[in-house]
């Protein structure tokens, strides 16, 4: 199915967001999918404070843009992100121990910074087009899915630089791969292939070559945009990321959500499309139809 066919089953909304004024990232819109490229190819997409701010701003924009149903983060060139750019930060990590500018303080908005990406209501996918080292891998852990090539190099190398895991990675990594694997990954601090047994739970898909990564991510993104309800996705993300302490409490939360979604226009359309053996034409949007519980 062509991308035009993908888009044809979705309601059309006019975007109110301007994605053209970024510097360290570049954004392209592909129908219901927004793609952000790390745009420092000559520096191997080395991470800067500005890049972090712009990544947050990109995901903030798609969060309130009813035209966009899925956000994809990838990199330009042969490397996704080689880690923190020392040339832009004074040659070491001492800048983390200095007073913060207003822009840098934005990274800690609500005490979260990049961690806050788990609260994005749209589906978020990282397409690792090449090596992801240090913050290059930790910044994508809050996203919903990660796609990589089997031979992609991944490194949680913090203790080999004399610092600790950051960007919430000590929380996310444990949840994604388990306590035992997380300890091995972080305490050894080595560079591993994405296909390594300890890392495989991080990835939704592993492809054979780097040039297959973004096409696979976009294939998944358009399938999600076409076949799933954007409002249902927002609710399910909240249920999965923000779980209650007991299964009984979690079930109560699910029941509250089902009370709202079960009578929604999306639910009616989803059942009708299933019975008619076609892709749904989802009427609901985040800005108007999100349950009040969220």
Order of alpha helices (4+ residues) and beta strands (2+ residues): alpha-beta-beta-alpha-beta-alpha-alpha-beta-beta-alpha-beta-beta-alpha-alpha-beta-beta-alpha-alpha-alpha-alpha-alpha
